[in-house]
Structure formats: structure tokens, C-alpha cells
Amino acid sequence: MTGTEAAPRTIRTAVVGYGLSGSVFHAPLIAANDSYALKVVATSDAERQKAALARLPDVDVVRDADAVLRRADGLDLIVLGTPPATHYPYAKAALEAGLDVVVDKPFAVTSKEGQELIGLAGRLGRVLTVFHNRRWDGDFLTLRKLLAAQALGHVTRFESRLERWSPTITKAWKARATAADGGGALFDLGSHLIDQALQLFGPAQVVHAELRARRSDERADDDVFLVLRHESGVTSHLTMNMLCAQQGPRFRVLGSVGGFTKNGVDPQEPYVAAGGSPLDADYGVEAREWAGLLGRDGHLAALPTERGNYPEFYRILAEKILDGGTASALPLPVNPEDAVEVLKIIEAARDLAKNQSIAP
């Protein structure tokens, strides 16, 4: 670099919330990308403050979003990894403070709130996107590749599950949250499953919805089953369950010439939670014994899983922001309009479930 050349611009970033979202997803992904400078982490929890300081010694740790917004003049981007009920007010305040915004899923607790944020971002000329990170799960990337190659023929049925054995609700906000607060499995796990189904097979309507609260302290829902009918002709069966003692396949996809079945869950989250980095050679690489099965019974072949790639979200976002933000023709990693469509499906599912009689 000569004396007359300017240093490359970095995106000065704050992460609000340092629970699972902030500590395992956002902060590690941002810290691993040279296009960003992680400046501030906000968390009111004393133990999480200590954890953030230990892992990110050069980052300022503050108590809340208000403390971050008071520093808005020294920031470019704010990432919201906070409970869903806070997404709309925090994102609105951040946009009005002149910041670009990443909102964790669910985008908001209503589609109306999501649309209002999109409109505000457009009027203010700010970048707004939603962290639907499971578009970069290795198994989802594998399935997208199969569909692009038409390896299954005409797909008729898509089954997708996210199931857990979590008999106790360990997070205080989740124990308090009703559906109106963005609580429950439909908002949490369902946001991922619905987004993936819409990305793979296009627009859809909910034709069946079962929502139940099985755990004694659950105030929203923890056992959910949806059937979506896509305009493309595919039927999606989406299952999310927080009290599942035996988990089914992550994906089962049936087509006119073959099928694909995949067990297990993408390894990126547990890898970082265990202390790994997105920069490690093993990051996102799934063990070969978890390979999916492609073909038909009697003619099955193991198909190794594509490498998972959550860092791609922040790579695409950095290109967008550094190329001029909303003035750039480059795509967003996730169009927030997609996230609104997910919220509309959630709302339709709740409405339909009210009118369906399902035995407990």
C-alpha cells in the first residue's frame, strides 16, 4: 500500500444478545470475516458478559441495545440476536439511527411488523436482512444440488423435521413467552423449516396444521405439524417437536424416479459451541457415516453431504454493504420479503389450527 491509498473499509458491527444466537452464530462468523470489525456486544447477563470478554477481549461489552444505539455514530451494522418480541422495536430504532440491520429469525412476531420494517428501510436507504442461516446447512445444500440436477425426477412429497429432546425449558424468556411474544416451536424451528420449503418448492398454502403444548411449562407450542401445498404441486410435511424421544429423518424427499433420505443435523452449530472456529478446516464438514441415501429401495447409494457454509451469509452481506448498500445491484443474503412470507405461513397455520379439531 502506498502512502496515498486508503485502508480498506471495514463494517463496524455490534451484536445485541449473547445467548446461543450471538455467541455461537453471529459473533464467531463476524469475527472470522476480515470485512467486519466487531466493536460492541450487548448482553445484560453477567455470565454472558464474562464469556464475551474472555472470547472477544478487544470488543466493548455493554448491557443493552440502548447502549449500542448511543454509539450509532461509530457503527455501520447492528445484529439483533434477541428474543423475537424485541426484533421490531430494536430494528426500527436501529434503522432510524442510520444503521444497517441483521435480524435473527423470526423476523418479527407479525407479518405486518415485518412489512413495516421493510418499508422503513427502503425510505431510509438502509440495508435490512434476516438471518435464515439454515439455507447454508450442508444437508440443505446437498438437496438443492440434487433438485437442480433433477436427480429425483418430479418431486411429489417433501418431509422435513427439526426435533429435540428438551423436556425442560432452560431459557427464562422462552418459559415466559406466549405465541404473541414469538414463543414456541413454530416460530423457532418452524421459521427454518418453512423458509427451506418455500426456497426449494416455491409459494404455498397451509392445508393442515396441528399445534400442541406438551411440556407443562410451555406457554405457546412445542409439538407442531404442518402440511403445505405448493403451487409447484409438491406437498411439504413439516414437523417440529421439542419433546421427541426418537427423532425421524431430517429430510425425506420422494420423486418420480427416486428419493433422498437424510438423518442427523448440520454440524456447524455444535462445532462452534464446542470451541471451534468457522476458519477451521473441519468446520461444516459432516462425518461420512451421516451421508444421505439416494435412489430407491434395493438400489440405494450413499451421498456425502456438502460442506455447511454459514459464513456465506456474512460474505454476501459484506459485498452488498461495501458495494454501496441499497444502491448496489448485488443481492442480499436473505431478502426480508422472504421472511415476511414465512410469517404469513405461520399466521395462516395458527388460524387454521384454531378451526381444526385434533385430539391431544
TORKOL-4160 file (C-alpha; in steps of 0.2 Angstrom, whole numbers, padded with zeros to 4 digits, m for minus):
360
<pt num="1" X="0000" Y="0000" Z="0000"/>
<pt num="2" X="0007" Y="0017" Z="m0005"/>
<pt num="3" X="0005" Y="0032" Z="0006"/>
<pt num="4" X="m0009" Y="0039" Z="m0004"/>
<pt num="5" X="m0020" Y="0023" Z="m0004"/>
<pt num="6" X="m0034" Y="0022" Z="0009"/>
<pt num="7" X="m0036" Y="0007" Z="0020"/>
<pt num="8" X="m0049" Y="m0005" Z="0015"/>
<pt num="9" X="m0066" Y="m0001" Z="0024"/>
<pt num="10" X="m0072" Y="m0012" Z="0037"/>
<pt num="11" X="m0090" Y="m0014" Z="0043"/>
<pt num="12" X="m0091" Y="m0008" Z="0061"/>
<pt num="13" X="m0103" Y="m0020" Z="0069"/>
<pt num="14" X="m0112" Y="m0023" Z="0085"/>
<pt num="15" X="m0120" Y="m0039" Z="0091"/>
<pt num="16" X="m0135" Y="m0037" Z="0103"/>
<pt num="17" X="m0138" Y="m0053" Z="0113"/>
<pt num="18" X="m0125" Y="m0065" Z="0118"/>
<pt num="19" X="m0135" Y="m0081" Z="0121"/>
<pt num="20" X="m0134" Y="m0095" Z="0108"/>
<pt num="21" X="m0138" Y="m0084" Z="0093"/>
<pt num="22" X="m0124" Y="m0071" Z="0097"/>
<pt num="23" X="m0111" Y="m0082" Z="0104"/>
<pt num="24" X="m0112" Y="m0097" Z="0093"/>
<pt num="25" X="m0118" Y="m0089" Z="0076"/>
<pt num="26" X="m0116" Y="m0071" Z="0074"/>
<pt num="27" X="m0100" Y="m0066" Z="0084"/>
<pt num="28" X="m0090" Y="m0080" Z="0078"/>
<pt num="29" X="m0095" Y="m0078" Z="0060"/>
<pt num="30" X="m0092" Y="m0059" Z="0060"/>
<pt num="31" X="m0075" Y="m0061" Z="0069"/>
<pt num="32" X="m0070" Y="m0074" Z="0056"/>
<pt num="33" X="m0073" Y="m0061" Z="0041"/>
<pt num="34" X="m0060" Y="m0048" Z="0038"/>
<pt num="35" X="m0073" Y="m0036" Z="0030"/>
<pt num="36" X="m0081" Y="m0034" Z="0048"/>
<pt num="37" X="m0074" Y="m0026" Z="0064"/>
<pt num="38" X="m0084" Y="m0032" Z="0079"/>
<pt num="39" X="m0084" Y="m0017" Z="0090"/>
<pt num="40" X="m0098" Y="m0020" Z="0103"/>
<pt num="41" X="m0108" Y="m0034" Z="0111"/>
<pt num="42" X="m0123" Y="m0031" Z="0121"/>
<pt num="43" X="m0129" Y="m0043" Z="0135"/>
<pt num="44" X="m0137" Y="m0039" Z="0152"/>
<pt num="45" X="m0132" Y="m0057" Z="0159"/>
<pt num="46" X="m0117" Y="m0056" Z="0170"/>
<pt num="47" X="m0110" Y="m0073" Z="0165"/>
<pt num="48" X="m0113" Y="m0069" Z="0147"/>
<pt num="49" X="m0103" Y="m0053" Z="0149"/>
<pt num="50" X="m0089" Y="m0063" Z="0156"/>
<pt num="51" X="m0089" Y="m0075" Z="0142"/>
<pt num="52" X="m0089" Y="m0062" Z="0129"/>
<pt num="53" X="m0075" Y="m0053" Z="0137"/>
<pt num="54" X="m0065" Y="m0069" Z="0138"/>
<pt num="55" X="m0068" Y="m0074" Z="0120"/>
<pt num="56" X="m0068" Y="m0056" Z="0112"/>
<pt num="57" X="m0055" Y="m0046" Z="0123"/>
<pt num="58" X="m0055" Y="m0032" Z="0110"/>
<pt num="59" X="m0073" Y="m0029" Z="0110"/>
<pt num="60" X="m0083" Y="m0017" Z="0121"/>
<pt num="61" X="m0097" Y="m0026" Z="0131"/>
<pt num="62" X="m0112" Y="m0016" Z="0136"/>
<pt num="63" X="m0129" Y="m0020" Z="0144"/>
<pt num="64" X="m0142" Y="m0017" Z="0131"/>
<pt num="65" X="m0147" Y="m0011" Z="0114"/>
<pt num="66" X="m0150" Y="0006" Z="0120"/>
<pt num="67" X="m0131" Y="0007" Z="0125"/>
<pt num="68" X="m0127" Y="0001" Z="0107"/>
<pt num="69" X="m0138" Y="0014" Z="0099"/>
<pt num="70" X="m0130" Y="0028" Z="0109"/>
<pt num="71" X="m0114" Y="0023" Z="0099"/>
<pt num="72" X="m0123" Y="0023" Z="0082"/>
<pt num="73" X="m0111" Y="0036" Z="0075"/>
<pt num="74" X="m0097" Y="0024" Z="0077"/>
<pt num="75" X="m0106" Y="0009" Z="0069"/>
<pt num="76" X="m0112" Y="0003" Z="0052"/>
<pt num="77" X="m0121" Y="m0013" Z="0056"/>
<pt num="78" X="m0131" Y="m0020" Z="0071"/>
<pt num="79" X="m0136" Y="m0038" Z="0073"/>
<pt num="80" X="m0151" Y="m0042" Z="0083"/>
<pt num="81" X="m0150" Y="m0059" Z="0092"/>
<pt num="82" X="m0163" Y="m0055" Z="0105"/>
<pt num="83" X="m0180" Y="m0063" Z="0109"/>
<pt num="84" X="m0192" Y="m0061" Z="0095"/>
<pt num="85" X="m0204" Y="m0048" Z="0103"/>
<pt num="86" X="m0189" Y="m0036" Z="0103"/>
<pt num="87" X="m0185" Y="m0038" Z="0085"/>
<pt num="88" X="m0197" Y="m0025" Z="0078"/>
<pt num="89" X="m0194" Y="m0011" Z="0091"/>
<pt num="90" X="m0175" Y="m0013" Z="0091"/>
<pt num="91" X="m0174" Y="m0015" Z="0072"/>
<pt num="92" X="m0184" Y="0001" Z="0070"/>
<pt num="93" X="m0174" Y="0011" Z="0082"/>
<pt num="94" X="m0158" Y="0005" Z="0073"/>
<pt num="95" X="m0164" Y="0009" Z="0056"/>
<pt num="96" X="m0169" Y="0027" Z="0062"/>
<pt num="97" X="m0152" Y="0029" Z="0070"/>
<pt num="98" X="m0144" Y="0026" Z="0052"/>
<pt num="99" X="m0138" Y="0008" Z="0054"/>
<pt num="100" X="m0139" Y="m0007" Z="0043"/>
<pt num="101" X="m0148" Y="m0021" Z="0052"/>
<pt num="102" X="m0147" Y="m0040" Z="0053"/>
<pt num="103" X="m0162" Y="m0048" Z="0062"/>
<pt num="104" X="m0162" Y="m0065" Z="0068"/>
<pt num="105" X="m0176" Y="m0077" Z="0064"/>
<pt num="106" X="m0191" Y="m0075" Z="0066"/>
<pt num="107" X="m0190" Y="m0058" Z="0058"/>
<pt num="108" X="m0204" Y="m0051" Z="0069"/>
<pt num="109" X="m0219" Y="m0058" Z="0078"/>
<pt num="110" X="m0231" Y="m0052" Z="0064"/>
<pt num="111" X="m0230" Y="m0051" Z="0045"/>
<pt num="112" X="m0237" Y="m0033" Z="0047"/>
<pt num="113" X="m0222" Y="m0028" Z="0058"/>
<pt num="114" X="m0210" Y="m0036" Z="0045"/>
<pt num="115" X="m0218" Y="m0026" Z="0031"/>
<pt num="116" X="m0217" Y="m0010" Z="0041"/>
<pt num="117" X="m0198" Y="m0013" Z="0044"/>
<pt num="118" X="m0195" Y="m0016" Z="0025"/>
<pt num="119" X="m0204" Y="0000" Z="0021"/>
<pt num="120" X="m0194" Y="0010" Z="0034"/>
<pt num="121" X="m0178" Y="0003" Z="0027"/>
<pt num="122" X="m0182" Y="0007" Z="0010"/>
<pt num="123" X="m0187" Y="0025" Z="0014"/>
<pt num="124" X="m0171" Y="0027" Z="0024"/>
<pt num="125" X="m0159" Y="0019" Z="0012"/>
<pt num="126" X="m0153" Y="0006" Z="0024"/>
<pt num="127" X="m0149" Y="m0012" Z="0021"/>
<pt num="128" X="m0160" Y="m0024" Z="0031"/>
<pt num="129" X="m0159" Y="m0043" Z="0030"/>
<pt num="130" X="m0164" Y="m0059" Z="0041"/>
<pt num="131" X="m0153" Y="m0072" Z="0047"/>
<pt num="132" X="m0161" Y="m0088" Z="0039"/>
<pt num="133" X="m0144" Y="m0097" Z="0041"/>
<pt num="134" X="m0151" Y="m0114" Z="0038"/>
<pt num="135" X="m0151" Y="m0110" Z="0019"/>
<pt num="136" X="m0132" Y="m0114" Z="0021"/>
<pt num="137" X="m0134" Y="m0131" Z="0031"/>
<pt num="138" X="m0124" Y="m0144" Z="0022"/>
<pt num="139" X="m0139" Y="m0156" Z="0020"/>
<pt num="140" X="m0150" Y="m0142" Z="0013"/>
<pt num="141" X="m0136" Y="m0138" Z="0000"/>
<pt num="142" X="m0135" Y="m0156" Z="m0004"/>
<pt num="143" X="m0153" Y="m0157" Z="m0008"/>
<pt num="144" X="m0153" Y="m0141" Z="m0018"/>
<pt num="145" X="m0139" Y="m0148" Z="m0029"/>
<pt num="146" X="m0150" Y="m0164" Z="m0031"/>
<pt num="147" X="m0165" Y="m0154" Z="m0036"/>
<pt num="148" X="m0155" Y="m0143" Z="m0048"/>
<pt num="149" X="m0149" Y="m0159" Z="m0056"/>
<pt num="150" X="m0166" Y="m0167" Z="m0057"/>
<pt num="151" X="m0159" Y="m0182" Z="m0049"/>
<pt num="152" X="m0176" Y="m0186" Z="m0041"/>
<pt num="153" X="m0187" Y="m0183" Z="m0056"/>
<pt num="154" X="m0203" Y="m0174" Z="m0052"/>
<pt num="155" X="m0204" Y="m0171" Z="m0033"/>
<pt num="156" X="m0221" Y="m0175" Z="m0025"/>
<pt num="157" X="m0218" Y="m0175" Z="m0007"/>
<pt num="158" X="m0205" Y="m0166" Z="0005"/>
<pt num="159" X="m0204" Y="m0171" Z="0023"/>
<pt num="160" X="m0193" Y="m0160" Z="0034"/>
<pt num="161" X="m0190" Y="m0161" Z="0053"/>
<pt num="162" X="m0182" Y="m0152" Z="0067"/>
<pt num="163" X="m0184" Y="m0162" Z="0083"/>
<pt num="164" X="m0176" Y="m0161" Z="0100"/>
<pt num="165" X="m0177" Y="m0170" Z="0117"/>
<pt num="166" X="m0179" Y="m0154" Z="0128"/>
<pt num="167" X="m0191" Y="m0159" Z="0142"/>
<pt num="168" X="m0186" Y="m0143" Z="0152"/>
<pt num="169" X="m0187" Y="m0125" Z="0146"/>
<pt num="170" X="m0170" Y="m0118" Z="0151"/>
<pt num="171" X="m0171" Y="m0100" Z="0144"/>
<pt num="172" X="m0181" Y="m0088" Z="0155"/>
<pt num="173" X="m0188" Y="m0079" Z="0141"/>
<pt num="174" X="m0194" Y="m0094" Z="0132"/>
<pt num="175" X="m0203" Y="m0100" Z="0148"/>
<pt num="176" X="m0212" Y="m0084" Z="0149"/>
<pt num="177" X="m0216" Y="m0081" Z="0130"/>
<pt num="178" X="m0233" Y="m0084" Z="0123"/>
<pt num="179" X="m0236" Y="m0086" Z="0104"/>
<pt num="180" X="m0240" Y="m0067" Z="0104"/>
<pt num="181" X="m0222" Y="m0064" Z="0110"/>
<pt num="182" X="m0214" Y="m0075" Z="0097"/>
<pt num="183" X="m0213" Y="m0090" Z="0108"/>
<pt num="184" X="m0215" Y="m0108" Z="0104"/>
<pt num="185" X="m0208" Y="m0121" Z="0091"/>
<pt num="186" X="m0217" Y="m0114" Z="0076"/>
<pt num="187" X="m0208" Y="m0098" Z="0077"/>
<pt num="188" X="m0192" Y="m0105" Z="0082"/>
<pt num="189" X="m0189" Y="m0121" Z="0072"/>
<pt num="190" X="m0204" Y="m0118" Z="0061"/>
<pt num="191" X="m0196" Y="m0102" Z="0054"/>
<pt num="192" X="m0182" Y="m0113" Z="0047"/>
<pt num="193" X="m0192" Y="m0127" Z="0040"/>
<pt num="194" X="m0205" Y="m0115" Z="0032"/>
<pt num="195" X="m0191" Y="m0105" Z="0024"/>
<pt num="196" X="m0182" Y="m0120" Z="0017"/>
<pt num="197" X="m0198" Y="m0127" Z="0010"/>
<pt num="198" X="m0203" Y="m0111" Z="0001"/>
<pt num="199" X="m0185" Y="m0109" Z="m0006"/>
<pt num="200" X="m0185" Y="m0127" Z="m0013"/>
<pt num="201" X="m0203" Y="m0128" Z="m0020"/>
<pt num="202" X="m0210" Y="m0110" Z="m0021"/>
<pt num="203" X="m0226" Y="m0102" Z="m0014"/>
<pt num="204" X="m0238" Y="m0112" Z="m0004"/>
<pt num="205" X="m0253" Y="m0113" Z="0006"/>
<pt num="206" X="m0256" Y="m0121" Z="0023"/>
<pt num="207" X="m0269" Y="m0135" Z="0021"/>
<pt num="208" X="m0267" Y="m0143" Z="0038"/>
<pt num="209" X="m0260" Y="m0138" Z="0055"/>
<pt num="210" X="m0258" Y="m0146" Z="0072"/>
<pt num="211" X="m0251" Y="m0136" Z="0086"/>
<pt num="212" X="m0249" Y="m0143" Z="0104"/>
<pt num="213" X="m0240" Y="m0138" Z="0120"/>
<pt num="214" X="m0234" Y="m0155" Z="0128"/>
<pt num="215" X="m0222" Y="m0148" Z="0141"/>
<pt num="216" X="m0231" Y="m0142" Z="0157"/>
<pt num="217" X="m0222" Y="m0126" Z="0157"/>
<pt num="218" X="m0224" Y="m0122" Z="0138"/>
<pt num="219" X="m0235" Y="m0107" Z="0135"/>
<pt num="220" X="m0235" Y="m0107" Z="0116"/>
<pt num="221" X="m0232" Y="m0123" Z="0107"/>
<pt num="222" X="m0219" Y="m0137" Z="0107"/>
<pt num="223" X="m0226" Y="m0150" Z="0095"/>
<pt num="224" X="m0231" Y="m0144" Z="0078"/>
<pt num="225" X="m0235" Y="m0152" Z="0061"/>
<pt num="226" X="m0239" Y="m0143" Z="0046"/>
<pt num="227" X="m0244" Y="m0148" Z="0028"/>
<pt num="228" X="m0241" Y="m0136" Z="0014"/>
<pt num="229" X="m0247" Y="m0137" Z="m0003"/>
<pt num="230" X="m0235" Y="m0128" Z="m0015"/>
<pt num="231" X="m0241" Y="m0120" Z="m0032"/>
<pt num="232" X="m0227" Y="m0131" Z="m0040"/>
<pt num="233" X="m0238" Y="m0147" Z="m0035"/>
<pt num="234" X="m0226" Y="m0153" Z="m0021"/>
<pt num="235" X="m0233" Y="m0157" Z="m0004"/>
<pt num="236" X="m0222" Y="m0152" Z="0011"/>
<pt num="237" X="m0224" Y="m0161" Z="0028"/>
<pt num="238" X="m0215" Y="m0151" Z="0041"/>
<pt num="239" X="m0213" Y="m0157" Z="0059"/>
<pt num="240" X="m0205" Y="m0148" Z="0074"/>
<pt num="241" X="m0205" Y="m0155" Z="0091"/>
<pt num="242" X="m0196" Y="m0151" Z="0107"/>
<pt num="243" X="m0201" Y="m0167" Z="0117"/>
<pt num="244" X="m0196" Y="m0180" Z="0104"/>
<pt num="245" X="m0188" Y="m0196" Z="0112"/>
<pt num="246" X="m0184" Y="m0204" Z="0095"/>
<pt num="247" X="m0181" Y="m0192" Z="0080"/>
<pt num="248" X="m0186" Y="m0196" Z="0062"/>
<pt num="249" X="m0176" Y="m0192" Z="0046"/>
<pt num="250" X="m0170" Y="m0174" Z="0044"/>
<pt num="251" X="m0176" Y="m0175" Z="0026"/>
<pt num="252" X="m0186" Y="m0187" Z="0016"/>
<pt num="253" X="m0189" Y="m0182" Z="m0002"/>
<pt num="254" X="m0199" Y="m0193" Z="m0014"/>
<pt num="255" X="m0199" Y="m0190" Z="m0033"/>
<pt num="256" X="m0204" Y="m0199" Z="m0049"/>
<pt num="257" X="m0188" Y="m0208" Z="m0051"/>
<pt num="258" X="m0180" Y="m0209" Z="m0034"/>
<pt num="259" X="m0179" Y="m0202" Z="m0016"/>
<pt num="260" X="m0167" Y="m0195" Z="m0004"/>
<pt num="261" X="m0167" Y="m0198" Z="0015"/>
<pt num="262" X="m0155" Y="m0189" Z="0026"/>
<pt num="263" X="m0153" Y="m0192" Z="0045"/>
<pt num="264" X="m0144" Y="m0181" Z="0058"/>
<pt num="265" X="m0142" Y="m0162" Z="0060"/>
<pt num="266" X="m0130" Y="m0150" Z="0052"/>
<pt num="267" X="m0114" Y="m0150" Z="0062"/>
<pt num="268" X="m0109" Y="m0131" Z="0062"/>
<pt num="269" X="m0118" Y="m0126" Z="0077"/>
<pt num="270" X="m0111" Y="m0139" Z="0089"/>
<pt num="271" X="m0094" Y="m0137" Z="0082"/>
<pt num="272" X="m0093" Y="m0119" Z="0086"/>
<pt num="273" X="m0102" Y="m0122" Z="0103"/>
<pt num="274" X="m0088" Y="m0134" Z="0107"/>
<pt num="275" X="m0075" Y="m0120" Z="0104"/>
<pt num="276" X="m0071" Y="m0122" Z="0085"/>
<pt num="277" X="m0070" Y="m0108" Z="0073"/>
<pt num="278" X="m0078" Y="m0105" Z="0056"/>
<pt num="279" X="m0060" Y="m0103" Z="0050"/>
<pt num="280" X="m0055" Y="m0121" Z="0054"/>
<pt num="281" X="m0053" Y="m0134" Z="0040"/>
<pt num="282" X="m0065" Y="m0146" Z="0049"/>
<pt num="283" X="m0079" Y="m0133" Z="0051"/>
<pt num="284" X="m0095" Y="m0138" Z="0042"/>
<pt num="285" X="m0089" Y="m0155" Z="0037"/>
<pt num="286" X="m0101" Y="m0169" Z="0041"/>
<pt num="287" X="m0094" Y="m0186" Z="0046"/>
<pt num="288" X="m0096" Y="m0198" Z="0031"/>
<pt num="289" X="m0107" Y="m0210" Z="0041"/>
<pt num="290" X="m0121" Y="m0197" Z="0041"/>
<pt num="291" X="m0122" Y="m0197" Z="0022"/>
<pt num="292" X="m0139" Y="m0197" Z="0015"/>
<pt num="293" X="m0146" Y="m0211" Z="0004"/>
<pt num="294" X="m0151" Y="m0208" Z="m0014"/>
<pt num="295" X="m0161" Y="m0219" Z="m0025"/>
<pt num="296" X="m0175" Y="m0232" Z="m0022"/>
<pt num="297" X="m0176" Y="m0247" Z="m0010"/>
<pt num="298" X="m0164" Y="m0260" Z="m0016"/>
<pt num="299" X="m0154" Y="m0248" Z="m0026"/>
<pt num="300" X="m0148" Y="m0235" Z="m0013"/>
<pt num="301" X="m0132" Y="m0226" Z="m0014"/>
<pt num="302" X="m0123" Y="m0216" Z="0000"/>
<pt num="303" X="m0122" Y="m0197" Z="m0005"/>
<pt num="304" X="m0109" Y="m0187" Z="0006"/>
<pt num="305" X="m0116" Y="m0171" Z="0012"/>
<pt num="306" X="m0110" Y="m0154" Z="0005"/>
<pt num="307" X="m0100" Y="m0144" Z="0017"/>
<pt num="308" X="m0110" Y="m0132" Z="0028"/>
<pt num="309" X="m0107" Y="m0114" Z="0025"/>
<pt num="310" X="m0115" Y="m0101" Z="0037"/>
<pt num="311" X="m0100" Y="m0089" Z="0033"/>
<pt num="312" X="m0108" Y="m0087" Z="0016"/>
<pt num="313" X="m0122" Y="m0076" Z="0024"/>
<pt num="314" X="m0110" Y="m0063" Z="0030"/>
<pt num="315" X="m0099" Y="m0064" Z="0015"/>
<pt num="316" X="m0114" Y="m0059" Z="0004"/>
<pt num="317" X="m0119" Y="m0046" Z="0016"/>
<pt num="318" X="m0102" Y="m0038" Z="0016"/>
<pt num="319" X="m0101" Y="m0037" Z="m0003"/>
<pt num="320" X="m0118" Y="m0029" Z="m0003"/>
<pt num="321" X="m0114" Y="m0016" Z="0010"/>
<pt num="322" X="m0096" Y="m0012" Z="0004"/>
<pt num="323" X="m0103" Y="m0010" Z="m0014"/>
<pt num="324" X="m0114" Y="0004" Z="m0009"/>
<pt num="325" X="m0128" Y="m0004" Z="0001"/>
<pt num="326" X="m0145" Y="m0001" Z="m0006"/>
<pt num="327" X="m0138" Y="0007" Z="m0021"/>
<pt num="328" X="m0129" Y="m0009" Z="m0026"/>
<pt num="329" X="m0137" Y="m0021" Z="m0038"/>
<pt num="330" X="m0129" Y="m0036" Z="m0028"/>
<pt num="331" X="m0141" Y="m0047" Z="m0019"/>
<pt num="332" X="m0145" Y="m0048" Z="0000"/>
<pt num="333" X="m0140" Y="m0065" Z="0008"/>
<pt num="334" X="m0159" Y="m0066" Z="0013"/>
<pt num="335" X="m0172" Y="m0055" Z="0005"/>
<pt num="336" X="m0183" Y="m0049" Z="0020"/>
<pt num="337" X="m0198" Y="m0051" Z="0009"/>
<pt num="338" X="m0195" Y="m0070" Z="0010"/>
<pt num="339" X="m0195" Y="m0069" Z="0029"/>
<pt num="340" X="m0212" Y="m0060" Z="0028"/>
<pt num="341" X="m0219" Y="m0074" Z="0018"/>
<pt num="342" X="m0213" Y="m0086" Z="0032"/>
<pt num="343" X="m0223" Y="m0076" Z="0045"/>
<pt num="344" X="m0238" Y="m0076" Z="0034"/>
<pt num="345" X="m0237" Y="m0095" Z="0033"/>
<pt num="346" X="m0235" Y="m0095" Z="0052"/>
<pt num="347" X="m0251" Y="m0084" Z="0054"/>
<pt num="348" X="m0261" Y="m0095" Z="0042"/>
<pt num="349" X="m0256" Y="m0110" Z="0052"/>
<pt num="350" X="m0262" Y="m0103" Z="0068"/>
<pt num="351" X="m0278" Y="m0098" Z="0061"/>
<pt num="352" X="m0281" Y="m0115" Z="0053"/>
<pt num="353" X="m0276" Y="m0124" Z="0069"/>
<pt num="354" X="m0290" Y="m0115" Z="0078"/>
<pt num="355" X="m0303" Y="m0122" Z="0067"/>
<pt num="356" X="m0296" Y="m0140" Z="0066"/>
<pt num="357" X="m0301" Y="m0152" Z="0080"/>
<pt num="358" X="m0286" Y="m0163" Z="0084"/>
<pt num="359" X="m0286" Y="m0175" Z="0099"/>
<pt num="360" X="m0272" Y="m0170" Z="0112"/>
